[in-house]
Amino acid sequence: MWIGEKLQLMQFEDVNIPEDLNYTRKHLWVKIRDGLCTLGWTDYIQKSAGDVNYVELPPKGAAMEVDQDFGTIETSKWVDRLYSPIDGQVMAVNNEVIKNPELVNKAPFTQGWFVRVGIQSGTGSHGLMSPVEYLDYIKTCEEQ
């Protein structure tokens, strides 16, 4: 996930699913580490969506609420909203992905992350899936 770390991966066709992350039904990956939650788009959705052309993210300090949108992403196929799986406050914004949206396609689990959110104590996450659950979910998505 981070530079120098060795990823343990599951795969579905040509899609990578890192085993140290959680996932949402809106195809975000979620990594919780040291009180920070990093969010990004999964390999599955970035491959399905095509080239990412534009990313809009909230400013540092913005509040995030479960199931509320926090940004927009435009691809060669569609425009979509990004929805938060957690409550918290934006502690860091990946300005590189705003300047170079193609990073979401090129490196979704490293350079292509969106925001890092400080998790408020007493608040939780909503609907996070394990890697195995996410694998089953994308298989279901492919069947539809």
C-alpha positions as CSV (number, residue, x, y, z in Angstrom):
1,M,0.0,0.0,0.0
2,W,2.6,2.5,1.0
3,I,6.0,2.8,-0.6
4,G,8.2,0.0,0.6
5,E,5.4,-2.2,1.8
6,K,4.7,-5.5,0.2
7,L,1.2,-6.0,-0.9
8,Q,-0.7,-9.2,-0.3
9,L,-3.2,-9.3,-3.2
10,M,-6.2,-11.3,-4.2
11,Q,-7.3,-11.1,-7.8
12,F,-10.4,-11.3,-9.9
13,E,-9.6,-11.5,-13.6
14,D,-7.2,-8.5,-14.0
15,V,-8.4,-6.7,-10.9
16,N,-6.1,-6.4,-7.8
17,I,-7.7,-6.5,-4.4
18,P,-5.1,-5.7,-1.6
19,E,-5.8,-7.8,1.5
20,D,-4.9,-5.1,4.0
21,L,-7.7,-2.8,3.0
22,N,-11.5,-2.6,3.5
23,Y,-13.9,-1.8,0.7
24,T,-17.3,-0.1,0.2
25,R,-20.2,-0.9,-2.2
26,K,-19.4,2.4,-3.9
27,H,-16.0,0.9,-4.8
28,L,-13.8,2.9,-2.4
29,W,-10.8,1.3,-0.7
30,V,-10.4,2.2,2.9
31,K,-7.1,2.0,4.9
32,I,-7.2,2.8,8.6
33,R,-3.9,3.5,10.2
34,D,-2.9,5.5,13.3
35,G,-6.3,7.2,13.6
36,L,-6.3,8.2,9.9
37,C,-8.5,6.7,7.2
38,T,-7.3,7.0,3.7
39,L,-9.8,6.7,0.8
40,G,-9.3,5.9,-2.8
41,W,-11.0,4.3,-5.8
42,T,-10.6,0.5,-6.2
43,D,-8.8,-1.1,-9.1
44,Y,-12.1,-2.6,-10.2
45,I,-14.0,0.7,-10.6
46,Q,-11.1,2.6,-12.2
47,K,-10.8,-0.1,-14.8
48,S,-14.6,-0.1,-15.4
49,A,-14.8,3.7,-15.6
50,G,-12.0,4.2,-18.1
51,D,-9.6,7.2,-18.0
52,V,-10.1,9.5,-15.1
53,N,-10.1,13.1,-16.4
54,Y,-11.1,15.2,-13.4
55,V,-11.2,14.8,-9.6
56,E,-12.8,17.3,-7.2
57,L,-12.1,16.8,-3.5
58,P,-13.0,18.7,-0.3
59,P,-10.6,21.1,1.3
60,K,-8.5,20.2,4.3
61,G,-10.6,20.6,7.5
62,A,-13.9,19.8,5.8
63,A,-16.3,17.5,7.8
64,M,-17.1,14.1,6.4
65,E,-20.2,12.2,7.2
66,V,-21.2,8.6,6.4
67,D,-23.1,8.4,3.1
68,Q,-22.6,12.1,2.3
69,D,-20.8,13.0,-0.9
70,F,-17.3,14.5,-0.5
71,G,-16.3,14.9,-4.1
72,T,-16.7,14.3,-7.8
73,I,-14.9,12.2,-10.3
74,E,-15.2,12.4,-14.1
75,T,-14.1,9.7,-16.4
76,S,-14.2,8.9,-20.1
77,K,-17.5,7.1,-19.5
78,W,-19.3,9.0,-16.7
79,V,-19.4,11.5,-13.9
80,D,-19.9,10.2,-10.4
81,R,-20.0,11.4,-6.8
82,L,-17.7,10.0,-4.1
83,Y,-19.5,9.0,-0.9
84,S,-17.9,8.8,2.6
85,P,-18.0,5.5,4.5
86,I,-16.9,7.3,7.7
87,D,-17.5,10.3,9.9
88,G,-14.5,12.5,10.5
89,Q,-12.5,15.5,9.3
90,V,-10.3,15.8,6.2
91,M,-6.7,16.0,7.4
92,A,-5.0,15.7,4.0
93,V,-6.1,16.1,0.4
94,N,-4.1,14.5,-2.4
95,N,-3.5,17.6,-4.5
96,E,-1.4,15.5,-6.9
97,V,-4.5,13.6,-8.0
98,I,-6.4,16.8,-8.6
99,K,-3.5,18.1,-10.8
100,N,-2.9,14.6,-12.4
101,P,-6.2,12.6,-12.3
102,E,-4.7,9.8,-14.3
103,L,-2.9,8.8,-11.1
104,V,-6.2,7.1,-10.1
105,N,-5.8,4.8,-13.1
106,K,-2.0,4.4,-13.0
107,A,-1.6,3.8,-9.2
108,P,-5.0,3.5,-7.4
109,F,-3.5,2.1,-4.2
110,T,-0.4,4.3,-3.9
111,Q,-0.3,7.7,-5.6
112,G,-4.0,7.8,-6.6
113,W,-5.6,8.2,-3.1
114,F,-8.2,10.9,-2.5
115,V,-8.2,12.1,1.1
116,R,-7.0,11.2,4.6
117,V,-9.7,11.6,7.3
118,G,-9.2,11.9,11.0
119,I,-11.6,9.5,12.6
120,Q,-13.7,11.1,15.3
121,S,-13.8,9.1,18.5
122,G,-17.1,7.4,19.1
123,T,-18.0,7.4,15.4
124,G,-17.7,4.5,13.1
125,S,-17.7,3.4,9.6
126,H,-20.6,2.2,7.6
127,G,-20.8,-0.9,5.4
128,L,-17.1,-1.7,5.1
129,M,-16.4,-5.1,3.5
130,S,-13.4,-7.3,3.9
131,P,-11.4,-8.2,0.8
132,V,-13.2,-11.5,0.5
133,E,-16.6,-9.8,0.8
134,Y,-15.5,-7.3,-1.8
135,L,-14.4,-10.0,-4.2
136,D,-17.8,-11.7,-3.9
137,Y,-19.5,-8.3,-4.4
138,I,-17.6,-7.5,-7.6
139,K,-18.4,-11.0,-8.9
140,T,-22.0,-10.1,-8.4
141,C,-21.6,-6.8,-10.1
142,E,-20.1,-8.6,-13.1
143,E,-23.1,-10.9,-13.3
144,Q,-25.6,-8.0,-13.6
